[in-house]
Amino acid sequence: MSDVRIKVPALKGESNLEAWDTMLFRALQVQGLHQYIKDGVPEPAIEGEKVQWNKDRGMVGYIIGYTLLDPEISGALKNNG
């Protein structure tokens, strides 16, 4: 399989929310991480599985965070859950 990269646009607000959401989901899907935002992935009870779970959650957070460049957008998301 070739190295597939999907560029997720920075979230600018409602004007590009739909495109951002679609591209974010696709980028996470390519990485096998979409379930973290679609259904949520509970913390595993088995200690050995927690390492991968933490790595996966970290990557999801990194990908999302990288698209939230505007402090006002980031702040609004934090304040509204």
Steps between C-alpha positions, in 0.01 A plus 500: 500500500634844416540779751168687481486851639184701533527869579238610749423871462520728802157552654397860435149480644164418354620599152709183464369281781349238268813469283721492813286228659505287184875531448574442869296180496673381182846577637423306818341219299818456293693468826244256646410752771153621395327297770646736760280785374211294362414267786768568758741233616492415870825459689594132495518308824808306390816690583685399182219636279506838676830593338353477148177665613697796639705525178186492288324765711811714488511480121130592472560798728803603298314484168204696636721751681704562187184622325399740777740785429261785581497562879141627483379179334701284739369694799139478380531122464649465849232720655217313330619148571 
